[in-house]
Amino acid sequence: MDIFDVLTMIGGLCLFLFGMNVMGESLERAAGNSLRTLLGKLTGSRIAGFLTGLAVTAVIQSSSATTVMVVGFVNSGLLTLSQAIGVIMGANVGTTVTAWILSLGGISGESLFMQLLKPSSFTPVLALIGIIYYMFIKDSKKKDIGMILLGFAVLMFGMDTMSGAVKGLRDEPWFTNLFLLFKNPILGVIAGAALTGIIQSSSASVGILQALSATGAISFGASIPIIMGQNIGTTVTALLSSVGTNKNARRAAVVHMMFNVIGTLIGLAIFMLVDAIFSPAILNQPTDYLGISICHTAFNILCTSVLLPSGALLEKIACKIVPDAKVVEEMAELDERLLATPSIALERCREVAGKLAAASAQTLREGVGTLTGYTPEQGEKVQELENLTDHYEGILGDYLVKLSALRSSEADSNEVTILLKAINDFERIADHGQNLMEAGQEMYEKKLEFSKAAREELAVLTTAVDEVIDLAFGAFLHRDLDAAYRVEPLEEVIDSLKEQMRTRHILRMQQGMCSIEAGFVWSDLLTSLERVSDHCSNIAGAVIDLISQDRANFEALRSAKIDYSHFGELFTEYTDKYSLS
């Protein structure tokens, strides 16, 4: 093996790692909705969690990424520690899928059928299809499919390149002696753990081992301890990601480490016992791609079958290792670890946006309540709610900006844009709720009162605003297109009510029925309530844009009068419903 073989091996390794990364990210984007569906099942039993962890890891091709997500879920309060254990165990089995994919590279045979099964035969076709999808088709889903095929082709080409480059090592005594040294199981475990800890991917390290098996110098006896060690090395990523998290998230990382370490110890004990008593000849036989895939899968299934029923015990041990904190820890509402999987991070953004919407609506309604009977306690409550909406809007804005910088599907990217627009409207509605509270406080402190006619008119307007909030927020939370289209006609009725009430109040002041000072407060109230309906109109427009996937600035809402045939009918209905006597 000369310097050129070394350079070829390095190039093959780089292509292998790059292809694995591209394929995993593209699979993740293509399966965005499926991942969100799986996320909904994470709250089920431990078996459901196991199956979910297996499926997610099979999709994103990385158990390390899955366990990092689990740490993020626990830190955000999406998962309990008990639920996380099943997902972690499922991830260990799911990661074996990669080894089986790579084992295709070891297929041999002279028949036409066997030749067609070789990656060198079909990956050029996949690459051709992939490049056509990626370069010449505009549909984002098909582009993702193209990237999956290209990633797979690069992955297999890199694997084939590595295997070809290292074949010369079979004649190198130092290489043969190195793997004779790894027949010592302890050294094999250490080597596997070190390699995986460095590249932080057990799938990649198993692939490298499969490529090296092409030399014929790696026996089953040397490869099995290395595979065991790889399971320990993969815990490094989750342990690093748990730094700075709450106690349950750290416990999840500890459970992951314990699961792999205990599983390795059990497997190592069985391996050494069998070797000492029976000395099976197969342990001295050279392994290959398929043999490594079988050993990798068998070991992970063995560990899971032994330790899955002991999940409660692992949880107790983790609680002992990471004791309860002396102070109450807060959950991270938006954990940056979830950004590793944009579709799931977006799902979390939806949930927090729902909390923002609820706090915003409550702030507005509490503010309206102060107009008829202000108390200092009500004022404090409104202020607390408004501060809460500021908090939600701030963290969501920062998080969504980070999320928008990541590569995601077109649908997810559109939703991020819409959410960025909508959260500002939610926060502004809460601001108007605070303005109403301050108006109520001013009237209370200055002992101002509106006339009976003004109070009756105000009740009509606030009822209309209450309904438009229900419609807009319901449309946002439930993706209700019908409710979204009902907002605009009601918003126009509220605009009309505002002008009518402003004119009527001027006449009352001229007749001496209301004071000028109360008139200033009245004008501010009308402005705040009318602007609330404007923000509801924006939110409804965001929903329409999201459903129609129209990225224009609320163009769908502006054309609602044309697109929605019942606009005039609804406008008349709301005009009659909220008429001033």
Secondary structure as the mmCIF struct_conf table of DSSP 4:
data_model
#
loop_
_struct_conf.conf_type_id
_struct_conf.id
_struct_conf.beg_label_comp_id
_struct_conf.beg_label_asym_id
_struct_conf.beg_label_seq_id
_struct_conf.end_label_comp_id
_struct_conf.end_label_asym_id
_struct_conf.end_label_seq_id
HELX_RH_AL_P HELX_RH_AL_P1 ILE A 3 ALA A 30
TURN_TY1_P TURN_TY1_P1 ALA A 31 ALA A 31
HELX_RH_AL_P HELX_RH_AL_P2 GLY A 32 GLY A 40
HELX_RH_3T_P HELX_RH_3T_P1 LYS A 41 THR A 43
BEND BEND1 GLY A 44 GLY A 44
HELX_RH_AL_P HELX_RH_AL_P3 ARG A 46 ILE A 60
TURN_TY1_P TURN_TY1_P2 GLN A 61 GLN A 61
HELX_RH_AL_P HELX_RH_AL_P4 SER A 63 SER A 76
TURN_TY1_P TURN_TY1_P3 GLY A 77 GLY A 77
BEND BEND2 LEU A 78 LEU A 79
HELX_RH_AL_P HELX_RH_AL_P5 LEU A 81 GLY A 94
TURN_TY1_P TURN_TY1_P4 THR A 95 THR A 95
HELX_RH_AL_P HELX_RH_AL_P6 THR A 96 LEU A 102
HELX_RH_3T_P HELX_RH_3T_P2 SER A 103 GLY A 106
BEND BEND3 GLU A 110 SER A 111
HELX_RH_AL_P HELX_RH_AL_P7 LEU A 112 LEU A 117
BEND BEND4 LYS A 118 LYS A 118
HELX_RH_AL_P HELX_RH_AL_P8 PRO A 119 PHE A 136
HELX_RH_AL_P HELX_RH_AL_P9 SER A 140 VAL A 166
HELX_RH_3T_P HELX_RH_3T_P3 LYS A 167 ASP A 171
HELX_RH_AL_P HELX_RH_AL_P10 PRO A 173 LEU A 181
TURN_TY1_P TURN_TY1_P5 PHE A 182 LYS A 183
BEND BEND5 ASN A 184 ASN A 184
HELX_RH_AL_P HELX_RH_AL_P11 PRO A 185 ILE A 199
TURN_TY1_P TURN_TY1_P6 GLN A 200 GLN A 200
HELX_RH_AL_P HELX_RH_AL_P12 SER A 202 LEU A 212
HELX_RH_3T_P HELX_RH_3T_P4 SER A 213 THR A 215
BEND BEND6 GLY A 216 GLY A 216
STRN STRN1 SER A 219 SER A 219
HELX_RH_AL_P HELX_RH_AL_P13 PHE A 220 GLY A 233
TURN_TY1_P TURN_TY1_P7 THR A 234 THR A 234
HELX_RH_AL_P HELX_RH_AL_P14 THR A 235 SER A 241
TURN_TY1_P TURN_TY1_P8 SER A 242 GLY A 244
BEND BEND7 THR A 245 THR A 245
HELX_RH_AL_P HELX_RH_AL_P15 LYS A 247 ILE A 277
TURN_TY1_P TURN_TY1_P9 PHE A 278 PHE A 278
HELX_RH_3T_P HELX_RH_3T_P5 ALA A 281 ASN A 284
BEND BEND8 GLN A 285 GLN A 285
STRN STRN2 PRO A 286 PRO A 286
HELX_LH_PP_P HELX_LH_PP_P1 THR A 287 THR A 287
HELX_RH_AL_P HELX_RH_AL_P16 TYR A 289 LEU A 307
HELX_RH_3T_P HELX_RH_3T_P6 LEU A 308 SER A 310
HELX_RH_AL_P HELX_RH_AL_P17 GLY A 311 ILE A 321
BEND BEND9 VAL A 322 VAL A 322
HELX_LH_PP_P HELX_LH_PP_P2 PRO A 323 ALA A 325
BEND BEND10 LYS A 326 VAL A 327
HELX_LH_PP_P HELX_LH_PP_P3 VAL A 328 MET A 331
BEND BEND11 GLU A 333 LEU A 334
HELX_RH_3T_P HELX_RH_3T_P7 GLU A 336 ALA A 340
BEND BEND12 THR A 341 THR A 341
HELX_RH_AL_P HELX_RH_AL_P18 PRO A 342 GLY A 369
TURN_TY1_P TURN_TY1_P10 THR A 370 GLY A 373
HELX_RH_AL_P HELX_RH_AL_P19 PRO A 376 SER A 404
TURN_TY1_P TURN_TY1_P11 ALA A 405 ALA A 405
BEND BEND13 LEU A 406 LEU A 406
HELX_RH_AL_P HELX_RH_AL_P20 GLU A 410 LYS A 446
TURN_TY1_P TURN_TY1_P12 LYS A 447 LYS A 447
HELX_RH_AL_P HELX_RH_AL_P21 LYS A 452 HIS A 478
TURN_TY1_P TURN_TY1_P13 ARG A 479 ARG A 479
HELX_RH_AL_P HELX_RH_AL_P22 LEU A 481 GLN A 510
TURN_TY1_P TURN_TY1_P14 GLN A 511 GLY A 512
BEND BEND14 MET A 513 CYS A 514
HELX_RH_AL_P HELX_RH_AL_P23 ILE A 516 SER A 548
TURN_TY1_P TURN_TY1_P15 GLN A 549 GLN A 549
BEND BEND15 ALA A 552 PHE A 554
HELX_RH_AL_P HELX_RH_AL_P24 GLU A 555 ARG A 558
TURN_TY1_P TURN_TY1_P16 SER A 559 SER A 559
HELX_RH_AL_P HELX_RH_AL_P25 ALA A 560 ASP A 563
TURN_TY1_P TURN_TY1_P17 SER A 565 HIS A 566
HELX_RH_AL_P HELX_RH_AL_P26 PHE A 567 LYS A 577
TURN_TY1_P TURN_TY1_P18 TYR A 578 TYR A 578
#
